């Protein structure tokens, strides 16, 4: 079984998040994307502490698909340095994990 991962990507708008999510699922780079609007991020950018409203995308994919997914997210994203973080799924409902694997390249 491929190693499943969850990839976090923050986007500047719901439209941008929807566009990226639909693209990666259609291209089979992800099995599912959960879009969570209304998150607020506090971060340091160019030496200044900033705050922004963002939309979080939780992308369910595999470690093998991550490089292609990362390439496409960077291409589609409006940020100069987008958040693209992969975290391992160490356990999960076995039928869901099989579906996830079958849904991606």
N, C-alpha and C positions, 0 to 999 in steps of 0.2 A: 504494500500500500504506500502511495506517495505521502510524504510528510506534509500534513495540513498546517496552514498558517493563517493568521488573521493579520491583515495589513490595514493600518490606520492612515488615512489621508484626510487632512483638513482642507476645506475649500472656502472660497470667499463668498459664495452664494449658493442657494439651492439649485439654480439653473446650472451652474458649473458642476456641482456634485452630481446632478441627474445626468448630465451629458457624459461625464467620465464613467459613472456607474453603468449606464446603458452600453457604452462602448466596450468596456472590459468584459461584460457578461456576453454581449453579442459575439465578441472575438474569442470566447471560451478561455479567457485569461483568468476568469473568476467564475465561481459557481453562483455566488450571491453577493449583493452589496446592500448593506443596511445604512440608510441615510438618516442621520440624526441632526435636525436643525436646532438652532438656538443655543449652541455651545459658545462659551466665551473663553478666549485664550488671553493669557498674560505672558508676555515674552520680551526678551531683549533683542532689539534690532538696531544695528549700527550704533551701539552704545547707549541707546535710550530704551527705557521700559515702556512697552506699548500694550494696548489692550484692544481686542477686536472681536466682533461677533463673527462666528464661523459656522460651518456645517461640517460635521464629522462623517466620514464614510468608513464603515467597517467592511472590508473586503475579505471574503472567504475564498482562499485559493490554496495552492501548494507551493512548497519551497522551490520546486522545479520550474513553476510558472512565474516565479517572482521576477527574474531578470527582464523578461518581456513585458510584464505588467509595469514594472518600474519605468522602463523606457517609454511606454505609452502614456503613463501618468505625467511624466516630465514633459512630454510633447504637448499634452492637452491642457496642462495646468497654467493658470495665470500668474502664479507666484514665481519669483526668481529662484527661491530655494524651497520647494514644497516639502511638507512633512510626508514622508513615505517610510513607515516603520513596520517591519514584519515581526510578529510574535508567534512562537510555536503554540499549537494546540496540543497540549500534553495528554488530554483524554477527551472523549466525547461519545455521544450516542452513536453506536456503531452503524446503524442504518443511515444516519445523517452523514457520517464520514465517508461511507461508500458512495452515497449520492454525490457528495462534494467531489470526490475523485473522478467519478464518471462524467461530471459536468464540465470538466476543464481539459485542456490539451494534454 
